[in-house]
Amino acid sequence: MAGIYLHIPFCRKKCMYCDFYSLARISESDKFVDALLQEIENEKYFLADAEINTIYFGGGSPSVLSISQIQKIIEKLDQNFNTSNVKEFSFELNPDDAEIDYLRELKNLGINRLSVGVQSTHDRHLKFLSRKHNSATAINAIENAQKIGLENISADLMFGIPNLTTQELAESIKTVVESGILHLSIYLLTAEEQTILLRKIHEGKVSLPDDNTSILQYNLICEHTREFGFEHYEISNFSKKGFRSMHNSSYWKGDAYLGLGPSAHSYDGQKTRRANFSNLKDYINKINKKEISYTSEKLSDTDLINEFIMTRLRTWEGINLNEFQNKFGKKHFDKLNISAQKLINQNLLKAKENFLFIPENQMLISDNIISSLFQ
């Protein structure tokens, strides 16, 4: 199993909290698409003829691209990769771009899953987050997709927003769930480097909620999604049965994937990891000259062990201990067990039927738990 991720580095407006590589320079999209088409051709051997099961258009905002641009990209993928058995074809959608005709064309091109950036169903919080859309536009985007037969829809929400009440958070969850979505991703608002949000915090204009408030909100999210019949399968992800994100799940399982576009990452499923340059001009120039447009690293055995621990413990199932021992040997297995037992004694980790996993009420501090198991 292998996947392809395409990073579309354009937005109509840069959101104040976003640290993904993106630019409000849509006028450069034609040059970018030309370079992306060339990169697809350049990298056709990276996955060594593997069958592609998932494709994901992310960003940025892929929906700023025209249908003709998207069609060119998909046709080039089909020409250079084994895409005949793609099961999940995801596309991130900005609510402002959800015109019926546009969505219908996306479906006609083979896209069968949408991820809609709702973020909140309260306009005051959308305004704070510097989102252009309002709540009505976001729900209308979901409804438009359903009207043309795109049923596999995920919505993004955020918590930890300044002055967000538990009632408002509960209302946002209820509103998007009752719209008929099948998947929900809910992320904690964090102040990342080189974002407007971090600058405002340093200037004393904004303060984020304390840890206790964030934990309270996270527990509310877990409770409410469960009541609506969603399974909590990864730290920030919830789905109806049978509608987990196949593409993202492949990351957490350690499957191979190819990342295309500036700042995209790739992994060959063995020991090689790559990161494309995070600069549009450099990316385009390197691609057009058929020069290397990425940095590459070979993962050590210790890197692979820690990567395995980190990705598996993000998920509800956790670490399969049999798989870990078969993959890395008894020495590392014993070392993991010693570290794990200390966390189990502190109720930070659980063991059941040969699996190690983080209990739901500790998921929000999972980074600390996971790093304490690194070898």
N, C-alpha and C positions, 0 to 999 in steps of 0.2 A: 504494500500500500504506500502511495506517495501523494503529496499534495503540491500545489503551486499557489503562491501568494503574490499578488501584484499590488505594489504600493503606488497609488495615484496621489502625487504630492501637492494637490491644489485644493484650496477652500475658497468659498466666496468671502469669508471673513475668518481671521485667526481667532479662535476662542481663547479667553484669558487664562485658562487652566491647562491648555494643551501643550504637551512637549513632544508630540510626534512631529516628524519633519513634514512641514506643509507650508505652502506659500499662497498668498492671495494674488497670484499672477496667472490667471486663467488664459491670458493672451498667449502664453508660451506653451499651451497644451499641445499644439500641432508638432512643435519641435520635440517635445517630450515623447509623444506617441511614436514618432518616427524612430527615436532612439530606443524606445521600449521594444518595437518590432524587431530592431536589429539585435537587441540583447536576447530576445527569445530565440532567435536563430543562432546566436553565438553560444548559448547555453543548452542547446538541445541534447548534449551528451551528459550533462551533469547527473541526471537521474538514471543514466545507463538503461534506457528503454523500459524503465519501470512503468507499470500501469498507473495512470493518474486517476485517483478516486475522488479528489476534492480540488476545487479551484475557489479562490477567495480574492475578490476585489476589495481592497481596503485603502485607508488613507489617513489624513486628507479626506476628501469627499469625492469618491469615484463618480457620483452622480452629476458632477459638473461637466463630465465628458459628454459629447454628443453620441447619439446612437451609432452614427457612421464610424466614429473613432473606436467605440467599444467593439463594433463588428469587426473592424480590421484586426484588433488585438486578439479576439477569439479565433478568427480564421487563421492567424499566424500560430496560435497555440495548437490548433488542430493539425496544422501542416507539420509541426515539429515535435509533437509529443503524442503518446498513445492516450488520447482522451475519449476513446469510444465507450469507456465504462465509467464515466464520471457520475458519481451518485449524488454529490452535493455541490452545487454551484452557487456560492454566496456572493452577495453584493451589498456593500454598505450604502445606505440611502439617507441623504439629508432630507428632512421633511419638506423643505421648501421646493424640492425638485420632483415631488411625487405626482406629476401630471399623469392622468389615465393613459394617454397615448404613449408616453415615455415608458411607463411600467409595462404596457402591453408589448412594446418592442423588446424590452429586456427579457420578458418571458419567451418571446419568439426566438431569441438568441440562445435560449437554453438555461437561463438563470432560473433557479428553482427555490432560492432562499434569500430573504431580505433581512438585513439588520438595520433597524430604523433608530436613528439617534434622537430619542425623545428627551432624555435627561431629567425632565420633570413635567408634571401636568399643572404646575402653578406658574403663572406668567411672571410673578415677581422674582422667582428663582431663575427662570430662563433669562430674564433681563440681567440679573447679577452675573450669570455665567457667560454673558455676551452672546447668547444664541439669537439668531435672527428670527426664528419661528416662534409662534406661540403654541399654547396647549391645543387649541382647536386644529391648527395646521398639522400638528403631530398625529393626532388621532385620525384626521382626515387622510393622512398618508397611509396609515394602516388600512383604513376602510377602502381606499382606492385600489390598493394591492389585492385585497380580498375580492373586490368586484370583478377583477380580470383573471381570477383563479390562482393567484399566488397566495397560498395558505400558510406556507412554512415561513413564519415571520418571527423575528426576534426583536425585542425592544431594549434599548439601553436606558437605564436610570442611574442617578447619582444620589449618594447620601453623604452626610458630613458637610453639607452646604451651610454656611453661616445663617443662623436664625431659622433653619428648617425645623418645624415641629414634628413630633411623632404622628400627629393627626394628618399633617400634609403628606408625610412619607407614606402612611397607610393609604391615603386617598390616591396618590400617584400609582401605587401598586395595583389597587383595585381598579382604577380607570383603565390602565393598559391591559390588565388581565381580562377584564370584561369586554375589551375590544376584540378578543379572540386570538391573541398571540399564542404561540406554542413554546416560546423560549424567552427568557428574561436574563439580561446581564445587568448587575447592579454594582457600581464601583464607588469606592470611597474617594471623595475629592481630596487630592493631595497637592501640596505646593512644590512643584518640580522646578529644577534649575532653569533659568532663562525664560520663565513665564511671567506674564503680567501679574498673575495672582501672587507669586512670590515677591515681586517688587512692591505690590500694594501692602503685603504683610510687613515687609521691612520698613515701609513708610508709615506704618501704624494705621492704615486706612481700613484694613480687614484683619479679622482674627478668625481662625478656624475653631470648630468645637473641640473640647478636650477629649481625651481618650475614653473617659467614662460615657460621654454622650454618644460617641461613635459606636462603642460596644452596645449600648442600649438600642441604637438604631439598627445595628446589624442583627441583633437578636430578634427585633421586631420583623425585619425582612425575612429571616428564616421562618419565623412563626407564620406570617401571613402567606408566604408563598406555599408553605406546606398545606395550609387550610384551603388554598385554591387548587390543590392537586399537582403541584410542581415538585419534582425531585431536585434536591440540592446535590449536584454532582461534582462541583468544583467551587473553590472559594467564592467566586463572584458570579457563578452561573447556575441557572435553574431552568428546568424544562419539563414539559409534559412527557409522558412515557413514549420513548421512541423518537424523540426530537432533540436529543443532545446535538451540539455542534460537532459534526464529524471532523471538520477541518481542525478546530482547536484541540479536540480530543487526540488527534494524531500527534500534535506537538507533545502532549503530556505522556503519550505512550512511547515517544522516542522514534517515531517513524521519520523517514526521509522527506524533505520538502525543499523546494526551490523558491527563493524569494527574488522577485524581479522589480526593478524600479529603485530610485534613490532611497537609501537607508534600510532596504529590505535585507532580511537575514536568510541564510540557507544552511541546511544540514544534510549530509549525505547518508545518514543513518548508521554510520560507522564511527569515524573519528574526525572528520573534517567539518569545520563550521566556518561560514563566511559572512561578511557584512558589507553590503554595497556602500559606496561613498554617500554621505549625507549632504550633498550639495548638488543642486540640479545642473548648474553650469558644468561642474567637473564631471558629473555623471554623463551628460550628453556628449561632451568632448571626448571622453575616454571611449565611450561606446562607438561613436562615429569613427574613431581611429582604430577600432578593434583592439584597444589596449585594455589591460586589466582594470576593472572598475570597482574592485572590492579588496578588502583585507581578508586574509585567511589564517586560520590557526588549526593546528593538530591537537586534539584533546588528549591529555595524558590519561592513564588508567584512573588516577585519583579524580580527575575532572569528570570522567564518565560515571564514576560511582556517585559523586556529589550531584551531578546532573540528574541521575536516576532518582536519588532521594528527593531532590527538590521538585521534580515534575510529578512524581507519583503522589507525594504528600499534599500536593495542591488539590487532589481529587478525593472524592468521597470514599472510594475503595481503598486508597492508600497503597502501601508497598506490599506486593506479594512476596513473602519471604522465601518461598521455593524458587521463584524466578530470580530473586536477588542472589541466592546462594549458587544457583546454576550458572549465573552470568559472571559472578565476581569471585566465587570460591569461599571456602570455609573460614579462612583467616579474616576476611572483610565482613563475612556474615556474623562471626562471633563478636567482632568489634562493634558492629551495628547493634547487636542485641544488648551489649553492656551499656551503651549510651542510651538505648531506648528504654531500658528498665528504669533508669533514673527518672526519665520523663513520665513513665507510666506511674511510678510511685507518687509523682506530683500531680497526677490527673491531667497532664498536658498531652498525653498520648495514650491510645488504647490498642490492645491486641485482641484479635478475635479470628478464629478459624484461619490461622496462618497469615493474617494480614495485620500490618501496623497502620493506624490511621489517626488523624487528629480529630478529636471530638468537635462537634459543630460549635459549641460555645467557646472554643479556643481558636477557631479558624482565623479570626481577625488578627491574632498575634502569631500567625503561622510562620512568618519569616524568622522570628527568634527561635521557634521550636525546630524548624528545619535546619537552620545553621548550626545548632548545637549537635546535630547528628552527622555533620560533615566529617570526612576522614582526611 
